[in-house]
Amino acid sequence: MWLIVLGLFLFVLLIVLHEYGHFLVAKRNGVDVEEFGIGFPPKLFGKKLGKGIFEGYYTINLLPLGGFVRLKGEEDAATEKGSFGSVGLSAKLRIMLAGVAVNLLAALVFFTIVAWVGMPQVIPNQFSVPSDSTVLRNDIFAGYVDADSPAAQAGLQVGDTIVSLNNQPITNEASVREVASANAGNTVPIVYERDGQTTTATTTLLSEQQVADSKNTDTPKGYLGVVPRKYTLIQSTWSAPIVAVGVSAQLTHLTLKALGEALYNLVSAFFSAITGNTKEARQEASKAGENVSGPVGIFAILQQGTDLGYQFILFVVAVISLTLAIMNFLPIPALDGGRAFVMLLFKAMKKPLTPDLEARIHGTGFAALMILFVVITVVDIRRFY
């Protein structure tokens, strides 16, 4: 449980740090900060604290879902000294993108720490420095255990490390299936570990006929009733910062690819909907949600990750920080990158960007994000619960 709490705390901390990046750069560029909030209103209490660049009105709010910063004149056309409208375009861009820089830096720091203590290997050909790589853990664990299955009857739970089956060492996912199918219908010993404790049990595997009969049902069965997963931790020392950069680059590529696929599915869903093909629209919207995860998915991943140790939790937090940096750098209306892009676009067109027009642009973007948020939440609930 404490690992879930740690993960959620660090998730909120990442958002707070993102907003504090805006705070510091705004102050440094002469923009007054009217409020820096931890959590979201209603406000519990507030106080003016700090000196110099750190001076400001800080509030603690009821909903612990992140944080916010309120700049003077950000929502109107005010141009008096200290307002957001009084500074030049370059200063505005620095303020807008400060959160991106903070999240990118935080991601690199977290990835470096994770590389020092043991980096989970989650993607094919994950970056590492072979001359500075020590395998700390290379286990086959139960990623899923079917209720009332032979595995469940033996006491196996999600997260348990499968040591051997029928006295044969388990070294990869395929060996679980191979040993189980070769001993279909037989009673076999199974050895597994949980929290450092080794348990030996016996269980009767399903027969070939039982497995075959279940294939045409809504709940197909396996001989053992477990989905094996491989979990490898590789530790680095002097190369940890290099590994952090390499893994960040790989994950950035994968994130952009997933976002591109999600955008394609959303556009397909939109055109399917306006042509009256509601079934295809729902399918495409569902596919879009499968490429990304929201708060429900993040909580589920943290919950499942507690069985894999604190390294996995820290890794997920690093991935979230990197994702926040990427999302807020892209020209998505309502997010930091979108606001910066709109400013640059109107500057290039030599047209005035009024607060009302900017509000309409980003309001439309925010509405689209909320629709996507609902779709992602529904998909996450179906996927994890």
C-alpha positions as a Markdown table, in Angstrom:
| # | Residue | x | y | z |
|---|---|---|---|---|
| 1 | Met | 0.0 | 0.0 | 0.0 |
| 2 | Trp | 2.8 | 2.4 | 0.9 |
| 3 | Leu | 4.2 | 2.1 | -2.7 |
| 4 | Ile | 0.8 | 3.1 | -4.1 |
| 5 | Val | 0.8 | 6.2 | -1.8 |
| 6 | Leu | 4.4 | 7.0 | -2.8 |
| 7 | Gly | 3.5 | 6.7 | -6.5 |
| 8 | Leu | 0.5 | 9.0 | -6.2 |
| 9 | Phe | 2.4 | 11.5 | -4.1 |
| 10 | Leu | 5.2 | 11.7 | -6.7 |
| 11 | Phe | 2.6 | 12.0 | -9.4 |
| 12 | Val | 1.1 | 15.1 | -7.7 |
| 13 | Leu | 4.6 | 16.4 | -7.0 |
| 14 | Leu | 5.4 | 16.3 | -10.7 |
| 15 | Ile | 2.4 | 18.5 | -11.5 |
| 16 | Val | 3.3 | 20.9 | -8.7 |
| 17 | Leu | 6.9 | 21.1 | -9.9 |
| 18 | His | 5.6 | 21.8 | -13.4 |
| 19 | Glu | 3.6 | 24.7 | -12.2 |
| 20 | Tyr | 6.4 | 26.0 | -10.0 |
| 21 | Gly | 8.5 | 26.1 | -13.1 |
| 22 | His | 6.0 | 28.6 | -14.5 |
| 23 | Phe | 6.1 | 30.5 | -11.2 |
| 24 | Leu | 9.9 | 30.9 | -11.0 |
| 25 | Val | 10.3 | 31.9 | -14.7 |
| 26 | Ala | 7.4 | 34.3 | -14.5 |
| 27 | Lys | 8.9 | 36.0 | -11.5 |
| 28 | Arg | 12.3 | 36.1 | -13.2 |
| 29 | Asn | 10.8 | 37.9 | -16.2 |
| 30 | Gly | 8.9 | 40.5 | -14.2 |
| 31 | Val | 5.5 | 39.0 | -14.1 |
| 32 | Asp | 3.7 | 39.0 | -10.8 |
| 33 | Val | 2.3 | 35.8 | -9.5 |
| 34 | Glu | -1.1 | 36.3 | -7.8 |
| 35 | Glu | -1.3 | 32.7 | -6.4 |
| 36 | Phe | 0.5 | 29.4 | -6.4 |
| 37 | Gly | -1.9 | 26.7 | -5.4 |
| 38 | Ile | -1.1 | 23.1 | -4.3 |
| 39 | Gly | -4.2 | 21.1 | -5.1 |
| 40 | Phe | -7.4 | 22.6 | -6.6 |
| 41 | Pro | -10.1 | 24.7 | -5.0 |
| 42 | Pro | -11.9 | 25.1 | -2.8 |
| 43 | Lys | -9.1 | 26.8 | -0.8 |
| 44 | Leu | -8.3 | 25.5 | 2.7 |
| 45 | Phe | -5.9 | 28.3 | 3.6 |
| 46 | Gly | -3.2 | 30.6 | 2.1 |
| 47 | Lys | -0.3 | 32.6 | 3.2 |
| 48 | Lys | 2.3 | 34.9 | 1.7 |
| 49 | Leu | 5.7 | 33.3 | 2.0 |
| 50 | Gly | 9.3 | 33.5 | 0.7 |
| 51 | Lys | 11.7 | 36.2 | -0.3 |
| 52 | Gly | 12.9 | 37.5 | -3.7 |
| 53 | Ile | 12.0 | 35.2 | -6.6 |
| 54 | Phe | 10.3 | 32.7 | -4.3 |
| 55 | Glu | 8.0 | 35.3 | -2.7 |
| 56 | Gly | 4.3 | 34.7 | -3.4 |
| 57 | Tyr | 0.9 | 33.9 | -2.1 |
| 58 | Tyr | 0.8 | 30.1 | -1.5 |
| 59 | Thr | -2.5 | 28.2 | -1.0 |
| 60 | Ile | -3.4 | 24.7 | 0.0 |
| 61 | Asn | -6.5 | 23.5 | -1.6 |
| 62 | Leu | -9.0 | 20.7 | -1.0 |
| 63 | Leu | -8.6 | 18.5 | -4.1 |
| 64 | Pro | -5.0 | 17.0 | -4.1 |
| 65 | Leu | -4.9 | 16.5 | -7.8 |
| 66 | Gly | -1.9 | 18.7 | -8.7 |
| 67 | Gly | -1.4 | 22.4 | -8.6 |
| 68 | Phe | -1.8 | 25.7 | -10.5 |
| 69 | Val | -0.3 | 29.1 | -10.9 |
| 70 | Arg | -2.2 | 32.3 | -11.4 |
| 71 | Leu | -0.3 | 35.1 | -13.2 |
| 72 | Lys | -1.3 | 38.8 | -13.1 |
| 73 | Gly | -3.2 | 39.7 | -16.2 |
| 74 | Glu | -3.1 | 36.3 | -17.8 |
| 75 | Glu | -6.8 | 36.3 | -18.5 |
| 76 | Asp | -7.2 | 39.9 | -19.7 |
| 77 | Ala | -5.6 | 42.5 | -21.9 |
| 78 | Ala | -3.8 | 44.3 | -19.0 |
| 79 | Thr | -0.4 | 45.8 | -19.9 |
| 80 | Glu | 0.6 | 47.5 | -16.7 |
| 81 | Lys | 3.9 | 46.6 | -15.1 |
| 82 | Gly | 3.9 | 43.2 | -13.6 |
| 83 | Ser | 1.2 | 41.8 | -15.8 |
| 84 | Phe | 1.6 | 39.0 | -18.3 |
| 85 | Gly | 0.6 | 41.3 | -21.2 |
| 86 | Ser | 3.4 | 43.7 | -20.3 |
| 87 | Val | 6.3 | 41.4 | -21.3 |
| 88 | Gly | 7.5 | 40.5 | -24.8 |
| 89 | Leu | 6.9 | 37.4 | -26.8 |
| 90 | Ser | 10.2 | 35.7 | -25.9 |
| 91 | Ala | 9.4 | 36.1 | -22.1 |
| 92 | Lys | 5.9 | 34.7 | -22.6 |
| 93 | Leu | 7.3 | 31.7 | -24.4 |
| 94 | Arg | 9.9 | 31.1 | -21.7 |
| 95 | Ile | 7.1 | 31.2 | -19.1 |
| 96 | Met | 4.8 | 28.9 | -21.1 |
| 97 | Leu | 7.5 | 26.3 | -21.7 |
| 98 | Ala | 9.2 | 26.4 | -18.2 |
| 99 | Gly | 7.0 | 23.6 | -17.0 |
| 100 | Val | 8.1 | 21.4 | -19.9 |
| 101 | Ala | 11.8 | 22.0 | -18.9 |
| 102 | Val | 11.1 | 21.1 | -15.3 |
| 103 | Asn | 9.3 | 17.9 | -16.2 |
| 104 | Leu | 12.0 | 16.9 | -18.6 |
| 105 | Leu | 14.7 | 17.5 | -16.0 |
| 106 | Ala | 12.7 | 15.6 | -13.4 |
| 107 | Ala | 12.3 | 12.7 | -15.8 |
| 108 | Leu | 16.0 | 12.5 | -16.4 |
| 109 | Val | 16.7 | 12.7 | -12.6 |
| 110 | Phe | 14.2 | 9.9 | -11.9 |
| 111 | Phe | 15.5 | 7.7 | -14.8 |
| 112 | Thr | 19.1 | 8.2 | -13.5 |
| 113 | Ile | 18.0 | 7.1 | -10.0 |
| 114 | Val | 16.1 | 4.1 | -11.4 |
| 115 | Ala | 19.2 | 3.1 | -13.4 |
| 116 | Trp | 21.3 | 3.2 | -10.3 |
| 117 | Val | 18.9 | 1.0 | -8.3 |
| 118 | Gly | 17.7 | -1.2 | -11.1 |
| 119 | Met | 16.0 | -0.3 | -14.4 |
| 120 | Pro | 13.0 | -2.3 | -15.4 |
| 121 | Gln | 13.2 | -3.6 | -18.9 |
| 122 | Val | 9.8 | -2.8 | -20.5 |
| 123 | Ile | 10.5 | -2.3 | -24.2 |
| 124 | Pro | 12.3 | -4.4 | -26.8 |
| 125 | Asn | 16.0 | -3.6 | -27.1 |
| 126 | Gln | 15.8 | -1.1 | -24.2 |
| 127 | Phe | 18.9 | 1.1 | -24.1 |
| 128 | Ser | 21.7 | 0.1 | -21.8 |
| 129 | Val | 25.5 | 0.3 | -21.7 |
| 130 | Pro | 26.6 | -3.4 | -21.9 |
| 131 | Ser | 29.9 | -2.8 | -20.1 |
| 132 | Asp | 28.1 | -1.3 | -17.1 |
| 133 | Ser | 25.0 | -3.6 | -16.8 |
| 134 | Thr | 24.4 | -5.9 | -13.9 |
| 135 | Val | 21.3 | -8.1 | -13.8 |
| 136 | Leu | 19.6 | -7.7 | -10.4 |
| 137 | Arg | 16.5 | -9.6 | -11.2 |
| 138 | Asn | 15.4 | -11.8 | -14.0 |
| 139 | Asp | 12.2 | -13.5 | -12.9 |
| 140 | Ile | 9.1 | -15.0 | -14.4 |
| 141 | Phe | 6.1 | -13.8 | -12.4 |
| 142 | Ala | 2.4 | -14.3 | -12.5 |
| 143 | Gly | 0.9 | -11.4 | -14.4 |
| 144 | Tyr | -2.6 | -12.8 | -14.2 |
| 145 | Val | -4.1 | -15.8 | -12.3 |
| 146 | Asp | -7.5 | -17.2 | -13.4 |
| 147 | Ala | -9.9 | -17.7 | -10.5 |
| 148 | Asp | -10.5 | -21.4 | -9.6 |
| 149 | Ser | -7.6 | -22.4 | -11.9 |
| 150 | Pro | -5.0 | -25.0 | -10.9 |
| 151 | Ala | -2.6 | -22.0 | -10.3 |
| 152 | Ala | -5.1 | -20.4 | -7.9 |
| 153 | Gln | -5.8 | -23.7 | -6.1 |
| 154 | Ala | -2.0 | -23.9 | -5.5 |
| 155 | Gly | -2.2 | -20.5 | -3.8 |
| 156 | Leu | -0.4 | -18.6 | -6.6 |
| 157 | Gln | -1.2 | -14.9 | -6.7 |
| 158 | Val | -0.5 | -12.0 | -9.2 |
| 159 | Gly | 3.1 | -10.9 | -8.7 |
| 160 | Asp | 4.4 | -14.2 | -7.4 |
| 161 | Thr | 7.7 | -15.4 | -8.9 |
| 162 | Ile | 7.3 | -18.9 | -10.6 |
| 163 | Val | 10.5 | -20.8 | -9.7 |
| 164 | Ser | 9.6 | -24.3 | -11.1 |
| 165 | Leu | 6.8 | -26.4 | -12.4 |
| 166 | Asn | 6.9 | -30.2 | -12.2 |
| 167 | Asn | 10.5 | -29.9 | -10.9 |
| 168 | Gln | 11.6 | -28.1 | -14.1 |
| 169 | Pro | 13.1 | -24.6 | -13.7 |
| 170 | Ile | 11.1 | -21.7 | -15.2 |
| 171 | Thr | 13.4 | -19.4 | -17.2 |
| 172 | Asn | 11.0 | -17.7 | -19.6 |
| 173 | Glu | 7.3 | -17.3 | -20.4 |
| 174 | Ala | 7.3 | -20.0 | -23.0 |
| 175 | Ser | 8.6 | -22.6 | -20.5 |
| 176 | Val | 5.5 | -22.2 | -18.3 |
| 177 | Arg | 3.3 | -23.1 | -21.2 |
| 178 | Glu | 5.5 | -25.9 | -22.5 |
| 179 | Val | 5.8 | -27.7 | -19.1 |
| 180 | Ala | 2.1 | -27.2 | -18.4 |
| 181 | Ser | 0.9 | -28.5 | -21.8 |
| 182 | Ala | 3.3 | -31.5 | -21.6 |
| 183 | Asn | 1.8 | -32.5 | -18.3 |
| 184 | Ala | -1.9 | -31.8 | -19.1 |
| 185 | Gly | -4.2 | -33.5 | -16.6 |
| 186 | Asn | -1.4 | -34.6 | -14.3 |
| 187 | Thr | -0.8 | -33.5 | -10.7 |
| 188 | Val | 2.4 | -31.6 | -10.5 |
| 189 | Pro | 4.5 | -29.7 | -7.9 |
| 190 | Ile | 4.8 | -26.0 | -8.3 |
| 191 | Val | 7.3 | -23.8 | -6.5 |
| 192 | Tyr | 6.9 | -20.0 | -6.2 |
| 193 | Glu | 8.2 | -17.1 | -4.2 |
| 194 | Arg | 6.3 | -14.2 | -2.5 |
| 195 | Asp | 8.0 | -11.5 | -0.4 |
| 196 | Gly | 11.1 | -13.6 | -0.1 |
| 197 | Gln | 9.3 | -16.7 | 1.1 |
| 198 | Thr | 9.4 | -19.9 | -1.0 |
| 199 | Thr | 6.2 | -22.0 | -1.2 |
| 200 | Thr | 5.9 | -25.6 | -2.6 |
| 201 | Ala | 2.5 | -26.8 | -3.5 |
| 202 | Thr | 0.9 | -29.4 | -5.8 |
| 203 | Thr | -2.0 | -28.9 | -8.2 |
| 204 | Thr | -3.8 | -30.8 | -10.9 |
| 205 | Leu | -3.5 | -29.2 | -14.4 |
| 206 | Leu | -6.5 | -29.1 | -16.7 |
| 207 | Ser | -6.6 | -31.9 | -19.3 |
| 208 | Glu | -6.4 | -31.3 | -23.0 |
| 209 | Gln | -10.1 | -32.0 | -23.4 |
| 210 | Gln | -11.0 | -29.4 | -20.7 |
| 211 | Val | -8.8 | -26.8 | -22.4 |
| 212 | Ala | -10.3 | -27.6 | -25.8 |
| 213 | Asp | -13.8 | -27.5 | -24.6 |
| 214 | Ser | -13.3 | -24.0 | -23.1 |
| 215 | Lys | -11.9 | -22.5 | -26.3 |
| 216 | Asn | -15.4 | -21.9 | -27.7 |
| 217 | Thr | -16.7 | -20.2 | -24.5 |
| 218 | Asp | -16.4 | -16.7 | -23.2 |
| 219 | Thr | -13.8 | -17.8 | -20.7 |
| 220 | Pro | -11.2 | -20.0 | -22.4 |
| 221 | Lys | -8.9 | -21.8 | -20.0 |
| 222 | Gly | -5.2 | -22.7 | -19.8 |
| 223 | Tyr | -3.6 | -25.8 | -18.4 |
| 224 | Leu | -2.3 | -23.9 | -15.4 |
| 225 | Gly | -4.5 | -20.8 | -15.6 |
| 226 | Val | -1.7 | -18.2 | -15.3 |
| 227 | Val | -0.4 | -15.5 | -17.7 |
| 228 | Pro | 3.4 | -15.5 | -17.1 |
| 229 | Arg | 5.4 | -12.2 | -17.4 |
| 230 | Lys | 9.1 | -11.6 | -17.4 |
| 231 | Tyr | 10.5 | -8.9 | -15.1 |
| 232 | Thr | 14.2 | -7.9 | -15.5 |
| 233 | Leu | 16.1 | -5.3 | -13.5 |
| 234 | Ile | 19.4 | -4.0 | -14.9 |
| 235 | Gln | 21.6 | -1.9 | -12.7 |
| 236 | Ser | 24.0 | 0.8 | -13.9 |
| 237 | Thr | 26.7 | 2.8 | -12.1 |
| 238 | Trp | 28.7 | 5.4 | -14.0 |
| 239 | Ser | 26.5 | 5.1 | -17.0 |
| 240 | Ala | 23.2 | 5.8 | -15.2 |
| 241 | Pro | 22.9 | 9.3 | -16.6 |
| 242 | Ile | 23.6 | 8.0 | -20.1 |
| 243 | Val | 21.0 | 5.3 | -19.7 |
| 244 | Ala | 18.5 | 7.9 | -18.5 |
| 245 | Val | 19.0 | 9.9 | -21.7 |
| 246 | Gly | 18.9 | 6.8 | -24.0 |
| 247 | Val | 15.7 | 5.4 | -22.4 |
| 248 | Ser | 14.1 | 8.9 | -22.5 |
| 249 | Ala | 14.8 | 9.1 | -26.2 |
| 250 | Gln | 13.3 | 5.6 | -26.8 |
| 251 | Leu | 10.2 | 6.4 | -24.8 |
| 252 | Thr | 9.7 | 9.8 | -26.5 |
| 253 | His | 9.6 | 8.0 | -29.8 |
| 254 | Leu | 7.1 | 5.5 | -28.6 |
| 255 | Thr | 4.9 | 8.2 | -27.0 |
| 256 | Leu | 4.8 | 10.2 | -30.1 |
| 257 | Lys | 3.9 | 7.1 | -32.1 |
| 258 | Ala | 1.1 | 6.2 | -29.7 |
| 259 | Leu | -0.2 | 9.8 | -29.8 |
| 260 | Gly | -0.2 | 9.8 | -33.6 |
| 261 | Glu | -2.2 | 6.6 | -33.7 |
| 262 | Ala | -4.6 | 7.9 | -31.1 |
| 263 | Leu | -5.1 | 11.1 | -33.2 |
| 264 | Tyr | -5.7 | 9.0 | -36.3 |
| 265 | Asn | -8.3 | 6.9 | -34.5 |
| 266 | Leu | -10.1 | 10.0 | -33.1 |
| 267 | Val | -10.3 | 11.6 | -36.6 |
| 268 | Ser | -11.6 | 8.3 | -38.0 |
| 269 | Ala | -14.2 | 8.2 | -35.1 |
| 270 | Phe | -15.3 | 11.8 | -35.9 |
| 271 | Phe | -15.9 | 11.1 | -39.6 |
| 272 | Ser | -17.6 | 7.8 | -38.9 |
| 273 | Ala | -19.9 | 9.6 | -36.5 |
| 274 | Ile | -20.9 | 12.3 | -38.9 |
| 275 | Thr | -21.6 | 9.7 | -41.6 |
| 276 | Gly | -23.9 | 7.8 | -39.2 |
| 277 | Asn | -21.6 | 4.8 | -38.7 |
| 278 | Thr | -21.9 | 4.8 | -34.9 |
| 279 | Lys | -20.5 | 1.3 | -34.4 |
| 280 | Glu | -17.3 | 2.1 | -36.2 |
| 281 | Ala | -17.1 | 5.5 | -34.4 |
| 282 | Arg | -17.2 | 3.7 | -31.0 |
| 283 | Gln | -14.6 | 1.2 | -32.1 |
| 284 | Glu | -12.2 | 3.9 | -33.3 |
| 285 | Ala | -12.7 | 6.0 | -30.2 |
| 286 | Ser | -12.0 | 2.9 | -28.1 |
| 287 | Lys | -8.8 | 2.3 | -30.1 |
| 288 | Ala | -7.7 | 5.9 | -29.4 |
| 289 | Gly | -8.2 | 5.4 | -25.7 |
| 290 | Glu | -6.1 | 2.2 | -25.7 |
| 291 | Asn | -3.1 | 4.0 | -26.9 |
| 292 | Val | -2.9 | 6.2 | -23.8 |
| 293 | Ser | -3.9 | 6.1 | -20.1 |
| 294 | Gly | -5.5 | 8.5 | -17.8 |
| 295 | Pro | -5.6 | 8.8 | -14.0 |
| 296 | Val | -7.6 | 5.5 | -13.6 |
| 297 | Gly | -5.0 | 3.7 | -15.7 |
| 298 | Ile | -2.1 | 5.3 | -13.8 |
| 299 | Phe | -3.6 | 4.2 | -10.5 |
| 300 | Ala | -4.2 | 0.6 | -11.8 |
| 301 | Ile | -0.6 | 0.4 | -13.1 |
| 302 | Leu | 0.8 | 1.7 | -9.7 |
| 303 | Gln | -1.5 | -0.8 | -7.9 |
| 304 | Gln | -0.2 | -3.7 | -10.0 |
| 305 | Gly | 3.4 | -2.4 | -9.8 |
| 306 | Thr | 3.5 | -2.8 | -6.0 |
| 307 | Asp | 4.2 | -6.5 | -6.6 |
| 308 | Leu | 7.3 | -5.6 | -8.6 |
| 309 | Gly | 9.0 | -3.3 | -6.1 |
| 310 | Tyr | 9.8 | 0.3 | -5.7 |
| 311 | Gln | 12.0 | 0.4 | -8.8 |
| 312 | Phe | 8.9 | -0.1 | -11.0 |
| 313 | Ile | 7.0 | 2.7 | -9.2 |
| 314 | Leu | 9.9 | 5.1 | -9.7 |
| 315 | Phe | 10.1 | 4.1 | -13.3 |
| 316 | Val | 6.4 | 4.8 | -13.9 |
| 317 | Val | 6.8 | 8.2 | -12.2 |
| 318 | Ala | 9.7 | 9.0 | -14.5 |
| 319 | Val | 7.6 | 7.9 | -17.5 |
| 320 | Ile | 4.8 | 10.2 | -16.4 |
| 321 | Ser | 7.1 | 13.1 | -16.0 |
| 322 | Leu | 8.5 | 12.6 | -19.5 |
| 323 | Thr | 5.0 | 12.3 | -20.9 |
| 324 | Leu | 3.9 | 15.5 | -19.2 |
| 325 | Ala | 6.9 | 17.2 | -20.8 |
| 326 | Ile | 6.0 | 15.8 | -24.3 |
| 327 | Met | 2.3 | 16.6 | -24.1 |
| 328 | Asn | 2.9 | 20.2 | -22.9 |
| 329 | Phe | 5.5 | 20.8 | -25.7 |
| 330 | Leu | 3.2 | 19.6 | -28.5 |
| 331 | Pro | 1.0 | 22.3 | -30.2 |
| 332 | Ile | -2.2 | 21.0 | -28.4 |
| 333 | Pro | -4.7 | 23.8 | -27.7 |
| 334 | Ala | -5.2 | 24.5 | -24.0 |
| 335 | Leu | -1.8 | 23.0 | -23.0 |
| 336 | Asp | 1.4 | 25.0 | -22.7 |
| 337 | Gly | 2.8 | 24.0 | -26.2 |
| 338 | Gly | -0.5 | 25.0 | -27.8 |
| 339 | Arg | -0.5 | 28.4 | -26.1 |
| 340 | Ala | 3.0 | 29.0 | -27.3 |
| 341 | Phe | 2.2 | 27.8 | -30.8 |
| 342 | Val | -0.8 | 30.1 | -31.1 |
| 343 | Met | 1.3 | 33.1 | -29.9 |
| 344 | Leu | 4.0 | 32.3 | -32.5 |
| 345 | Leu | 1.3 | 31.7 | -35.2 |
| 346 | Phe | -0.4 | 35.1 | -34.7 |
| 347 | Lys | 3.0 | 36.8 | -34.5 |
| 348 | Ala | 4.0 | 35.3 | -37.9 |
| 349 | Met | 0.6 | 36.3 | -39.4 |
| 350 | Lys | 1.1 | 39.8 | -37.8 |
| 351 | Lys | -2.4 | 39.7 | -36.4 |
| 352 | Pro | -3.4 | 40.7 | -32.8 |
| 353 | Leu | -4.2 | 37.8 | -30.5 |
| 354 | Thr | -6.9 | 39.2 | -28.2 |
| 355 | Pro | -7.7 | 37.5 | -24.9 |
| 356 | Asp | -11.2 | 36.6 | -26.1 |
| 357 | Leu | -10.0 | 35.0 | -29.3 |
| 358 | Glu | -7.3 | 33.1 | -27.3 |
| 359 | Ala | -9.9 | 31.9 | -24.8 |
| 360 | Arg | -12.1 | 30.6 | -27.6 |
| 361 | Ile | -9.2 | 28.7 | -29.3 |
| 362 | His | -8.0 | 27.1 | -26.1 |
| 363 | Gly | -11.6 | 26.6 | -24.8 |
| 364 | Thr | -12.3 | 24.5 | -27.9 |
| 365 | Gly | -9.1 | 22.6 | -27.3 |
| 366 | Phe | -10.0 | 22.0 | -23.7 |
| 367 | Ala | -13.4 | 20.6 | -24.6 |
| 368 | Ala | -11.7 | 18.2 | -27.0 |
| 369 | Leu | -9.3 | 17.1 | -24.3 |
| 370 | Met | -12.2 | 16.5 | -21.9 |
| 371 | Ile | -13.9 | 14.3 | -24.4 |
| 372 | Leu | -10.7 | 12.4 | -24.9 |
| 373 | Phe | -10.3 | 12.2 | -21.1 |
| 374 | Val | -13.8 | 10.6 | -20.8 |
| 375 | Val | -13.0 | 8.1 | -23.5 |
| 376 | Ile | -9.7 | 7.2 | -21.9 |
| 377 | Thr | -11.3 | 6.8 | -18.5 |
| 378 | Val | -14.0 | 4.5 | -19.8 |
| 379 | Val | -11.4 | 2.4 | -21.7 |
| 380 | Asp | -9.1 | 2.3 | -18.6 |
| 381 | Ile | -12.0 | 1.1 | -16.4 |
| 382 | Arg | -12.8 | -1.7 | -18.9 |
| 383 | Arg | -9.2 | -2.6 | -19.3 |
| 384 | Phe | -8.1 | -2.8 | -15.7 |
| 385 | Tyr | -11.4 | -3.4 | -13.7 |
